Amino acid sequence: MIAQRDAAMKSLETPPRPVFSTVIPTRWSDMDADGRVNNLVILRFAEEARMQWAASLELAQIAPDLMPVVATVGADFLSPIPYPCDLIVDIRSRRLGNSSLDLGFDIADSVSTGRLYARACATWVWLDKRTSRPAPMPQSLREHCESFMTHAD
């Protein structure tokens, strides 16, 4: 019982290793009237990272009869993002279901400070294209996520 509690506490302290990381530069068009990256663009950065990851895994080719949809999305805005800035977006697998996958996104300065600007989350659900009903996610995606869900020491 104590070992289970300690493992659960460690899982709260140490996030899983990123399943994917990419660098995304901010663009002038990402700016708002206050001279910083607009909050809505944070979700676009998460989306771009997610789609780059899906392309790297060749999910469209591996599972042509399935389509992923975003069921939920959210963000915590921690600090304004300046322009220009190269951002690193780390994706972490938070929870694996049968047809769903909870993802976390850390959006940080990739070069100078490593400052964390925002955290986003999304639930990705896999659907059968013919029926529009939930379907098991591709096995290769499941195996990839499981291999990263162990905590770094």
C-alpha positions as CSV (number, residue, x, y, z in Angstrom):
1,M,0.0,0.0,0.0
2,I,2.8,2.4,0.9
3,A,4.7,1.5,-2.2
4,Q,1.7,2.3,-4.4
5,R,1.2,5.6,-2.7
6,D,4.8,6.5,-3.2
7,A,4.6,5.6,-6.8
8,A,1.5,7.7,-7.3
9,M,3.2,10.6,-5.6
10,K,6.2,10.3,-7.8
11,S,4.0,10.3,-10.9
12,L,2.7,13.7,-9.8
13,E,6.2,15.1,-9.3
14,T,7.8,13.7,-12.4
15,P,6.0,14.0,-15.7
16,P,6.4,11.3,-18.4
17,R,9.1,11.8,-20.9
18,P,8.0,13.7,-24.1
19,V,6.7,11.4,-26.9
20,F,7.7,14.1,-29.4
21,S,9.4,17.5,-29.4
22,T,9.5,20.1,-32.1
23,V,10.7,23.7,-32.5
24,I,8.2,26.2,-33.8
25,P,9.2,29.8,-34.5
26,T,6.7,32.6,-33.7
27,R,5.6,34.7,-36.6
28,W,4.8,38.4,-36.7
29,S,1.2,37.4,-37.6
30,D,0.9,35.6,-34.3
31,M,1.1,38.9,-32.4
32,D,-1.8,40.7,-30.9
33,A,-2.3,44.5,-30.4
34,D,-0.4,44.3,-27.1
35,G,2.8,43.1,-28.7
36,R,2.8,39.5,-27.6
37,V,1.7,36.2,-29.1
38,N,-2.1,35.9,-29.0
39,N,-3.4,33.2,-26.5
40,L,-5.4,31.5,-29.2
41,V,-2.2,30.8,-31.1
42,I,-1.0,28.7,-28.2
43,L,-3.5,26.0,-29.2
44,R,-2.3,26.3,-32.8
45,F,1.3,25.6,-31.7
46,A,0.0,22.5,-29.8
47,E,-2.0,21.4,-32.9
48,E,1.1,21.9,-35.2
49,A,3.2,19.8,-32.9
50,R,0.5,17.1,-32.7
51,M,0.2,16.9,-36.5
52,Q,4.0,16.8,-37.0
53,W,4.1,13.9,-34.5
54,A,1.3,12.1,-36.3
55,A,3.1,12.5,-39.6
56,S,6.4,11.2,-38.1
57,L,4.5,8.1,-37.0
58,E,2.8,7.8,-40.4
59,L,-0.5,7.3,-38.7
60,A,-2.6,8.2,-41.8
61,Q,-0.8,5.4,-43.8
62,I,-0.9,2.9,-40.9
63,A,-4.6,3.3,-40.1
64,P,-6.3,4.7,-43.3
65,D,-9.8,3.7,-42.0
66,L,-9.4,5.7,-38.8
67,M,-9.4,9.4,-38.1
68,P,-8.4,11.2,-35.0
69,V,-10.5,14.0,-33.6
70,V,-9.9,16.4,-30.8
71,A,-12.7,15.9,-28.2
72,T,-11.4,18.4,-25.6
73,V,-8.8,21.1,-25.5
74,G,-7.5,23.5,-22.9
75,A,-4.6,25.8,-22.0
76,D,-3.0,27.5,-19.0
77,F,-1.2,30.7,-20.0
78,L,1.8,31.2,-17.7
79,S,3.7,34.1,-19.3
80,P,3.4,36.2,-22.5
81,I,5.3,34.9,-25.4
82,P,7.5,37.6,-27.1
83,Y,8.3,38.0,-30.8
84,P,10.6,36.8,-32.1
85,C,11.0,33.6,-30.3
86,D,11.7,30.0,-31.1
87,L,9.5,27.7,-29.1
88,I,10.0,24.1,-28.2
89,V,6.7,22.2,-27.9
90,D,7.0,18.9,-25.9
91,I,4.1,16.4,-26.1
92,R,3.5,14.0,-23.3
93,S,1.1,11.1,-23.2
94,R,-0.9,11.4,-20.0
95,R,-3.5,8.7,-20.3
96,L,-4.2,5.9,-22.7
97,G,-7.7,4.6,-23.2
98,N,-8.9,2.2,-25.8
99,S,-9.8,4.8,-28.4
100,S,-8.7,7.9,-26.6
101,L,-5.4,9.5,-25.7
102,D,-4.9,12.4,-23.3
103,L,-2.0,14.6,-24.3
104,G,-0.1,17.4,-22.5
105,F,1.9,20.1,-24.3
106,D,4.6,22.2,-22.7
107,I,5.4,25.3,-24.7
108,A,8.7,26.9,-23.8
109,D,11.5,29.1,-25.0
110,S,13.8,26.7,-26.9
111,V,17.0,28.7,-26.9
112,S,17.7,31.4,-24.4
113,T,15.9,30.8,-21.1
114,G,13.9,27.6,-21.4
115,R,11.1,29.6,-19.8
116,L,7.7,27.8,-19.8
117,Y,5.2,30.0,-21.5
118,A,2.1,27.8,-21.5
119,R,0.7,24.3,-21.0
120,A,-2.0,22.9,-23.1
121,C,-4.0,19.6,-23.1
122,A,-6.1,17.7,-25.6
123,T,-8.0,14.5,-25.7
124,W,-7.5,12.7,-29.0
125,V,-10.2,10.2,-29.9
126,W,-9.9,7.7,-32.8
127,L,-13.0,7.1,-34.9
128,D,-13.9,4.7,-37.6
129,K,-14.4,6.8,-40.8
130,R,-17.3,4.7,-42.0
131,T,-19.4,4.7,-38.8
132,S,-18.0,7.8,-37.0
133,R,-17.9,5.7,-33.9
134,P,-14.9,5.4,-31.5
135,A,-12.5,2.7,-32.6
136,P,-9.3,1.4,-31.0
137,M,-6.3,3.6,-31.7
138,P,-3.6,2.3,-34.0
139,Q,-1.5,-0.3,-32.1
140,S,1.8,1.4,-33.2
141,L,0.6,4.6,-31.5
142,R,-0.3,2.8,-28.3
143,E,3.1,1.0,-28.2
144,H,4.9,4.3,-28.9
145,C,3.1,6.1,-26.0
146,E,3.5,3.2,-23.6
147,S,7.3,3.2,-24.2
148,F,7.4,6.9,-23.0
149,M,5.0,6.7,-20.1
150,T,7.7,5.5,-17.8
151,H,9.3,8.2,-15.7
152,A,12.8,9.5,-16.2
153,D,15.0,8.8,-13.2
